Every structure is written in structure tokens, then in C-alpha cells.
Amino acid sequence: MSAKSLSLLLLVLLILPIASTTPPGMSKIAANSSPIIAFTPPKVGPDGGYYYVGAQVTDSNSYSNHGLRAKLQVEDFDVSTFSLWTAEEMGQHDLWAQVGWFGSNSGPYAFVEIWNLSSYSIVNEVYRHVSVGTHIFTMKEKSPGSTIWIFMVGNKKFASYNMQSTTSDASSGYPIYTLSEEGYVNGPYNPPQFNVPIAIQYSNSGSWQYSAQAYVYGSNWGVVGNLQNSNIQLDAMLIGGNNPVSSGELWNGVR
């Protein structure tokens, strides 16, 4: 990368509101308790508030896994307040990882953010341009027994971090989420429709498995799954656009 290109990239990253720069503010309730339908808003600062809509997994088979991924539609959405991501907590170490993409006036960016939930601070973040299209965003242990997790778009690795655990832990910490997010805004707006062909897959025993159950998370704009529209596959959803605000389960069954 040329010095000019690097300077431009650094300038873009400095001036853009990027993904979640405020802790997610999720109530720390065990994933096997009653599903949380209303979101607990994070702290609102002078830049505005944060709003989320998507899926919260309630499939107990996914709670402890060695990898997580989602297939997300990426568009050249010139709104830096919008992002779409999947996330989970790692082991008992209060580390929480996000991988996904956000819009900007210089095109979409893939991102990884690692949060320390004890201090509510970002301990690692990586951003890179990503092309328009449908991409699989993945986090997984680097090799069996490794605490190093790698983060990928498609089959290309673009980040790694020592998560201090070989497995995730959604049983006593945050559940697994795939969410759309609007941040730095005075109120929620209705985004265009985004397709999530695979909302949540988790890796156990060396293979990727579909989530068997998830609930709606958030009600600020529309989201539908198989139980709202039978034309949508299990473990998939449509967010925004003309889709209605939903509640309850998004899907229940294995794809």
C-alpha cells in the first residue's frame, strides 16, 4: 500500500463512526433463560443512541462451540451508522467478539472488534474494505486446542486474536447474536432490506451446523424469518425494507 493510500485510509478510519464504539449494552442474562425481546440500550453519549434488530440464538447445542459464522448481504450503503454482524462470548474470560461489515462513504468495510466485557473497552479492532455481494463472515479457533481465533471473510483471513479459550460460552454469558445495528443516531431509521441467507452456523466436532432455534431481538425496524414467511429458509432472515416488526421465534427447526 502506498503512503498516500495508507494516509487516506487512516483519515477515513479516524473520521468515520465505525461499528460499535460503545459497548453493546446487552443484559447479561443466561442464554437458556427466557428469551430477551426488548433490547437494553447502551449508554447514550453526545453522538446519539444505538439500536439493534436481528436474531438471538436459543439453541443450546450452539452455546459452547469452536467457531461461528454468518452469511451476510453486503451493499454499498453510504451510511456509516449502519452495520451487520454476528457475535459471541468466549469462555469465562469476558471477551466478546464481533465480525461483520459496516457502511461508509468510501464503500463497505469488513470489521472485527474484540471487547473486554469487564472494562467495556475494545481490546482489538481490524477493518478492511470488502466487496459488494454476499459473504460468509467467520470466527473460529485456528487449530484444534488453540486459543488463537482467526477471523475471515470468505476464505481469506484478515485478523487473529488470543481469545484465551478454545470454545465459546453462551450458557452463562451473552447469547449468540446476528444483528443489524444503527449507531450514532438520534433515533432509529428504517434501513433498506438486507438478506441474511445464513444467520448463524456454529462449529462443533469439526463440522458446521445450523442453529435450530432463534428469537427476534429488537423492534425498531422489521425482521422476518421462516415462522413469519415460509418462503424463507430455516436459519435465515430478512432485515429492514418493507418487512414488518416481528416478535417471538424467527425459526424453530434444523435446516
C-alpha positions in Angstrom: 0.0 0.0 0.0 1.4 3.4 -0.9 2.0 6.1 1.7 -0.8 8.2 0.1 -3.3 5.3 0.3 -2.3 4.5 3.9 -2.8 8.1 4.9 -6.2 8.2 3.2 -7.3 5.0 4.9 -6.2 6.3 8.3 -8.1 9.5 7.7 -11.2 7.6 6.8 -11.0 5.5 9.9 -10.4 8.5 12.1 -13.4 10.5 10.9 -16.0 7.7 10.4 -18.2 6.4 13.2 -17.2 2.7 13.0 -19.5 -0.1 14.0 -19.9 -0.4 17.8 -17.8 2.2 19.5 -20.0 1.9 22.6 -20.3 -1.4 24.4 -23.2 -3.4 23.2 -25.1 -2.9 26.5 -26.7 -6.3 26.4 -28.2 -7.5 29.7 -26.0 -10.3 30.9 -28.7 -13.0 31.1 -28.0 -16.6 30.5 -28.9 -17.8 27.0 -31.0 -20.6 28.4 -33.3 -18.3 30.3 -36.5 -16.7 28.9 -35.7 -15.0 25.5 -35.0 -11.3 25.8 -37.3 -9.5 23.3 -36.7 -5.8 24.3 -33.1 -4.6 23.9 -31.4 -2.9 26.8 -30.0 0.3 25.2 -26.3 1.0 25.7 -25.1 4.3 27.2 -26.2 7.2 25.0 -23.5 9.9 24.5 -23.4 13.1 22.6 -23.2 11.2 19.3 -26.7 9.7 19.8 -28.0 6.3 20.6 -27.7 2.7 19.3 -30.4 0.3 18.1 -30.3 -3.3 17.1 -32.6 -5.8 15.3 -31.9 -9.4 14.4 -31.6 -12.9 15.9 -30.7 -14.2 19.3 -29.9 -17.9 19.3 -31.7 -20.1 21.9 -30.3 -23.5 20.5 -28.4 -24.9 23.5 -26.3 -27.1 21.2 -24.6 -23.9 19.9 -23.7 -22.5 23.3 -20.2 -24.0 23.5 -18.6 -24.1 20.1 -15.3 -23.8 18.3 -16.5 -21.4 15.6 -19.3 -19.1 14.5 -20.2 -17.8 11.1 -23.0 -15.9 9.2 -23.7 -15.3 5.5 -24.5 -11.6 5.1 -25.5 -9.4 2.2 -23.0 -6.6 1.8 -24.1 -3.4 -0.1 -22.5 -0.1 -0.9 -24.7 1.5 1.7 -23.4 5.1 2.1 -24.4 5.3 5.8 -21.6 4.9 8.3 -24.1 4.5 11.1 -25.3 1.0 9.8 -23.6 -2.3 10.5 -24.5 -6.0 10.2 -22.6 -8.6 12.3 -22.5 -11.8 14.3 -21.0 -12.1 17.8 -20.4 -14.4 20.8 -18.6 -14.5 24.1 -15.5 -16.6 24.7 -15.1 -19.0 27.6 -15.2 -17.4 31.1 -12.8 -14.6 30.2 -15.3 -11.8 29.5 -14.0 -11.4 25.9 -16.7 -10.8 23.3 -16.0 -10.9 19.5 -17.9 -9.3 16.6 -17.3 -9.9 12.9 -19.3 -8.3 10.1 -19.4 -5.2 8.0 -20.4 -1.5 8.1 -21.3 1.1 5.5 -19.3 4.2 4.8 -18.9 6.9 2.1 -15.8 5.1 0.8 -17.6 1.7 0.4 -18.3 -1.1 2.8 -15.8 -2.3 5.3 -15.4 -5.7 7.0 -14.6 -5.4 10.7 -13.6 -7.3 13.7 -13.9 -5.9 17.2 -12.9 -7.7 20.4 -14.5 -6.3 23.6 -13.4 -6.8 27.2 -16.8 -7.0 29.0 -15.3 -6.3 32.4 -14.0 -2.9 31.4 -16.4 -2.4 28.5 -13.5 -1.4 26.2 -12.3 -2.6 22.8 -9.0 -4.5 23.1 -8.6 -5.2 19.4 -10.1 -3.9 16.2 -9.4 -4.5 12.5 -11.0 -3.0 9.4 -10.6 -3.7 5.7 -12.6 -2.9 2.5 -15.0 -5.7 1.5 -16.7 -6.0 -1.9 -20.4 -5.8 -2.5 -22.1 -9.2 -2.6 -22.9 -12.0 -0.2 -20.0 -13.1 2.0 -19.5 -15.6 4.8 -18.1 -13.8 7.9 -16.3 -16.3 10.2 -14.6 -16.6 13.6 -13.1 -19.9 14.6 -10.2 -21.4 16.6 -7.0 -21.5 14.5 -6.5 -25.2 15.1 -7.9 -27.8 17.5 -7.0 -26.9 21.1 -5.7 -23.4 20.1 -6.8 -20.3 22.0 -5.9 -18.2 18.9 -9.1 -17.5 16.9 -9.0 -16.3 13.3 -11.5 -14.0 11.6 -12.3 -14.4 7.9 -14.3 -13.0 5.0 -14.9 -15.9 2.7 -11.7 -18.0 2.7 -9.5 -15.0 3.4 -8.2 -14.4 6.9 -7.9 -10.8 7.9 -7.5 -10.9 11.7 -6.5 -13.1 14.6 -6.6 -12.8 18.4 -5.8 -14.8 21.5 -9.3 -15.3 23.0 -7.9 -17.2 26.0 -10.3 -20.1 25.3 -10.8 -22.9 22.8 -14.5 -22.6 23.0 -17.3 -20.0 23.3 -19.6 -19.9 26.3 -23.1 -18.6 25.7 -24.6 -20.7 28.6 -23.6 -18.2 31.3 -22.7 -15.1 29.4 -24.1 -13.3 26.3 -26.1 -15.4 23.9 -25.0 -15.7 20.3 -26.4 -12.8 18.1 -26.6 -11.9 14.5 -27.8 -8.3 14.5 -28.2 -5.2 12.3 -27.1 -2.1 14.2 -27.6 1.6 13.9 -25.3 3.8 15.9 -24.6 7.5 16.4 -28.2 8.3 15.7 -30.8 10.4 17.5 -33.4 7.7 16.7 -33.8 4.5 14.6 -34.4 4.7 10.9 -35.7 2.0 8.6 -32.8 0.6 6.5 -33.2 -0.9 3.1 -33.8 -4.7 3.0 -30.8 -6.8 3.7 -30.7 -10.6 3.2 -29.1 -12.9 5.7 -29.1 -16.3 3.9 -27.4 -18.0 6.9 -28.0 -16.2 10.2 -25.9 -18.4 12.5 -23.8 -21.5 12.0 -21.6 -22.9 14.7 -18.7 -25.4 14.5 -18.6 -28.5 16.7 -16.9 -31.8 16.1 -15.2 -30.4 13.0 -18.3 -29.6 11.1 -20.6 -26.5 10.6 -24.1 -26.9 11.9 -27.2 -24.7 11.5 -28.9 -23.2 14.5 -32.2 -24.9 15.4 -33.9 -22.0 17.1 -33.7 -18.2 17.4 -35.8 -15.4 18.6 -36.3 -11.9 17.4 -34.1 -9.3 19.1 -35.2 -5.7 18.9 -38.3 -4.0 17.4 -37.0 -0.7 15.9 -37.4 -1.9 12.3 -38.6 -5.0 10.5 -37.2 -8.6 10.6 -38.7 -11.9 9.4 -37.7 -15.5 9.4 -39.2 -18.8 8.5 -42.0 -18.5 11.0 -43.1 -15.2 9.6 -42.6 -16.1 6.0 -42.4 -19.8 5.0 -40.5 -18.9 1.8 -37.5 -18.0 4.0 -35.3 -20.9 4.8 -34.7 -22.0 8.4 -31.7 -20.2 10.0 -32.1 -17.2 7.6 -33.8 -13.8 7.8 -34.6 -10.6 6.0 -34.0 -7.3 7.8 -35.3 -3.8 7.1 -37.1 -2.7 4.0 -40.9 -3.4 3.9 -40.6 -6.3 6.3 -42.8 -6.0 9.4 -41.6 -5.6 13.0 -41.8 -9.1 14.5 -41.6 -10.8 17.9 -41.2 -14.3 19.2 -39.4 -17.0 17.3 -37.8 -16.4 13.9 -37.3 -20.1 13.2 -37.6 -23.4 15.0 -36.2 -26.5 13.3 -32.9 -27.7 11.7 -32.2 -26.7 8.1 
